Amino acid sequence: MPAIVSKFSGLMSAPAMEMPKALSNAADSVTMARMALSFVLVFLPLKSWGFHVVYALAGLTDAMDGWLARRTGTASDFGARLDSIADLLFYGVLLIRLMPVLWASFPAEIWMALAAVLLVRLAAYGVAAVRYRRLVALHTWLNKLTGAAVFLLPFVLAVSTGVGYGWAVCALAMLAALEELAIHIFRPEDRADRTSIFR
């Protein structure tokens, strides 16, 4: 959930992205592949081997596109926004597919913890909007770890109810949200590349 909100807010950042004349670089092509794979996930049975294979491939593209962009020197504002759109779509599909299973297996306390995480996230975005006059989504290490933990959820649910894992994800997500809030409050400069409150 925090990863989805973080990605969505990144789409709203100003200034507006400058779109290249053509999607010709490999990194953007990999990002678009993630979008296509996300649509495929809608039609596959949740606990089937096909779902997990396509899901793993989509996750692999998430790791590859940024690396390719840096490796080939093709990183751009457009690529960053395209990546955010692809991640929003990917995690949105994941949420829709997993929600019935999670609702049935997770206790009410976990949902209250997730609501608390969301409130802290909203507070962080609110502080950033006031200070920087725009919405800011930071790709900190804790945010990345939270995204990775959420990504592993379907594999965990394949072998267990995931309740214990759900609590661990909530704790990690809360730490990430609190760190982002602290960065916006105590760090005066607006740096989108900040990876932690210490850097």
C-alpha positions as CSV (number, residue, x, y, z in Angstrom):
1,M,0.0,0.0,0.0
2,P,2.7,2.6,0.8
3,A,4.5,1.7,-2.3
4,I,1.4,2.4,-4.4
5,V,0.7,5.8,-2.7
6,S,4.4,6.7,-3.1
7,K,4.3,5.9,-6.8
8,F,1.1,7.8,-7.4
9,S,2.3,10.9,-5.8
10,G,5.4,10.8,-8.0
11,L,3.2,11.2,-11.0
12,M,1.9,14.5,-9.7
13,S,5.4,16.1,-9.2
14,A,6.2,19.3,-11.1
15,P,7.6,20.3,-13.4
16,A,5.8,18.3,-16.1
17,M,7.8,15.6,-17.7
18,E,9.3,16.1,-21.1
19,M,8.3,13.3,-23.4
20,P,11.0,12.0,-25.9
21,K,10.2,11.9,-29.6
22,A,10.1,8.1,-29.5
23,L,10.3,5.3,-27.0
24,S,13.4,3.9,-28.5
25,N,15.6,3.1,-25.5
26,A,15.7,-0.3,-23.9
27,A,14.9,0.9,-20.4
28,D,11.5,2.4,-21.5
29,S,10.8,-0.7,-23.5
30,V,11.3,-2.8,-20.4
31,T,9.1,-0.5,-18.4
32,M,6.3,-0.9,-21.0
33,A,6.7,-4.6,-20.8
34,R,5.9,-4.4,-17.1
35,M,2.7,-2.6,-18.0
36,A,1.7,-5.4,-20.5
37,L,2.5,-8.1,-18.0
38,S,0.4,-6.4,-15.4
39,F,-2.6,-6.6,-17.7
40,V,-1.9,-10.4,-18.2
41,L,-2.0,-10.9,-14.5
42,V,-5.6,-9.8,-14.4
43,F,-6.7,-12.9,-16.3
44,L,-4.5,-15.6,-14.6
45,P,-5.7,-17.7,-11.6
46,L,-4.1,-16.2,-8.4
47,K,-2.3,-19.3,-7.1
48,S,-1.4,-20.9,-10.5
49,W,2.2,-21.4,-11.7
50,G,1.4,-19.1,-14.7
51,F,0.5,-16.2,-12.4
52,H,3.7,-16.6,-10.4
53,V,5.9,-16.8,-13.5
54,V,4.3,-13.7,-15.1
55,Y,4.4,-12.0,-11.8
56,A,8.1,-12.8,-11.3
57,L,8.9,-11.5,-14.8
58,A,7.0,-8.3,-14.1
59,G,9.0,-7.8,-10.9
60,L,12.3,-8.5,-12.8
61,T,11.5,-5.7,-15.3
62,D,11.1,-3.3,-12.3
63,A,14.6,-4.1,-11.3
64,M,16.0,-4.0,-14.8
65,D,14.6,-0.7,-16.3
66,G,16.3,1.6,-13.8
67,W,19.6,-0.3,-14.1
68,L,19.4,-0.2,-17.9
69,A,18.6,3.6,-17.9
70,R,21.7,4.3,-15.8
71,R,23.9,1.8,-17.7
72,T,23.0,3.2,-21.1
73,G,22.8,6.9,-20.1
74,T,19.2,7.2,-21.2
75,A,17.7,8.2,-17.8
76,S,15.1,10.9,-18.3
77,D,12.1,12.6,-16.5
78,F,9.8,10.8,-19.0
79,G,11.4,7.4,-18.1
80,A,11.0,8.1,-14.4
81,R,7.3,9.0,-14.8
82,L,6.7,6.0,-17.1
83,D,8.3,3.8,-14.4
84,S,5.9,5.3,-11.8
85,I,2.9,4.7,-14.0
86,A,4.0,1.1,-14.6
87,D,4.6,0.5,-10.9
88,L,1.2,2.0,-10.0
89,L,-0.5,-0.3,-12.5
90,F,1.5,-3.3,-11.3
91,Y,0.8,-2.8,-7.6
92,G,-2.8,-1.8,-8.4
93,V,-3.4,-5.1,-10.1
94,L,-1.7,-6.9,-7.3
95,L,-3.9,-5.2,-4.7
96,I,-7.1,-6.0,-6.7
97,R,-6.1,-9.6,-7.0
98,L,-4.9,-10.1,-3.5
99,M,-7.6,-8.1,-1.6
100,P,-10.2,-11.0,-1.3
101,V,-7.6,-13.3,0.1
102,L,-6.1,-10.8,2.4
103,W,-9.5,-9.6,3.7
104,A,-10.4,-13.2,4.6
105,S,-7.1,-14.1,6.3
106,F,-5.8,-10.9,7.9
107,P,-7.2,-9.8,11.3
108,A,-8.7,-6.4,11.8
109,E,-5.6,-5.2,13.7
110,I,-3.5,-5.5,10.6
111,W,-5.9,-3.3,8.6
112,M,-5.8,-0.7,11.4
113,A,-2.0,-0.8,11.3
114,L,-2.2,-0.3,7.5
115,A,-4.6,2.6,8.0
116,A,-2.0,4.2,10.4
117,V,0.7,3.8,7.8
118,L,-1.5,5.5,5.2
119,L,-2.1,8.4,7.6
120,V,1.6,8.9,8.2
121,R,2.2,8.7,4.4
122,L,-0.5,11.4,3.8
123,A,1.1,13.5,6.5
124,A,4.5,13.2,4.8
125,Y,3.0,14.2,1.4
126,G,1.2,17.1,3.0
127,V,4.3,18.5,4.6
128,A,6.2,18.1,1.3
129,A,3.4,19.9,-0.6
130,V,3.5,22.8,1.9
131,R,7.3,23.1,1.9
132,Y,8.1,22.5,-1.8
133,R,4.8,23.5,-3.4
134,R,4.5,20.1,-5.0
135,L,4.0,16.4,-4.1
136,V,7.2,14.5,-3.6
137,A,7.8,10.8,-3.6
138,L,11.2,9.7,-2.2
139,H,12.8,6.4,-3.3
140,T,14.5,5.8,0.0
141,W,16.1,2.5,0.9
142,L,13.3,1.8,3.4
143,N,10.7,2.5,0.7
144,K,12.4,0.2,-1.6
145,L,12.6,-2.5,1.0
146,T,8.9,-2.0,1.7
147,G,8.2,-2.4,-2.0
148,A,10.2,-5.6,-2.1
149,A,8.4,-7.0,0.9
150,V,5.0,-6.3,-0.7
151,F,6.3,-7.9,-4.0
152,L,7.0,-11.2,-2.1
153,L,3.5,-11.3,-0.7
154,P,1.9,-13.6,-3.4
155,F,4.6,-16.2,-2.9
156,V,4.1,-16.1,0.9
157,L,0.4,-16.5,0.5
158,A,1.0,-19.6,-1.7
159,V,2.3,-21.5,1.3
160,S,0.7,-19.8,4.3
161,T,-2.0,-17.4,5.5
162,G,0.7,-14.6,5.6
163,V,-0.5,-13.1,8.9
164,G,2.9,-13.0,10.5
165,Y,4.5,-11.7,7.3
166,G,1.8,-9.1,7.1
167,W,2.7,-7.8,10.5
168,A,6.4,-7.6,9.4
169,V,5.4,-5.7,6.2
170,C,3.3,-3.3,8.3
171,A,6.2,-2.6,10.7
172,L,8.6,-2.0,7.8
173,A,6.1,0.2,6.0
174,M,5.6,2.3,9.1
175,L,9.4,2.8,9.5
176,A,9.6,3.9,5.9
177,A,6.7,6.3,6.2
178,L,8.0,7.8,9.4
179,E,11.5,8.3,7.8
180,E,9.9,10.1,4.8
181,L,7.9,12.3,7.1
182,A,11.1,13.1,9.1
183,I,13.0,13.9,5.9
184,H,10.4,16.4,4.8
185,I,10.3,18.0,8.3
186,F,14.0,18.2,9.2
187,R,15.8,18.3,5.8
188,P,15.4,21.7,4.3
189,E,16.5,20.9,0.8
190,D,14.3,19.3,-1.8
191,R,16.2,16.3,-3.2
192,A,14.4,13.6,-5.2
193,D,17.4,11.4,-5.1
194,R,17.6,11.2,-1.3
195,T,18.0,7.5,-0.2
196,S,17.6,8.0,3.6
197,I,17.3,10.7,6.3
198,F,21.1,10.5,6.7
199,R,22.0,11.1,3.0
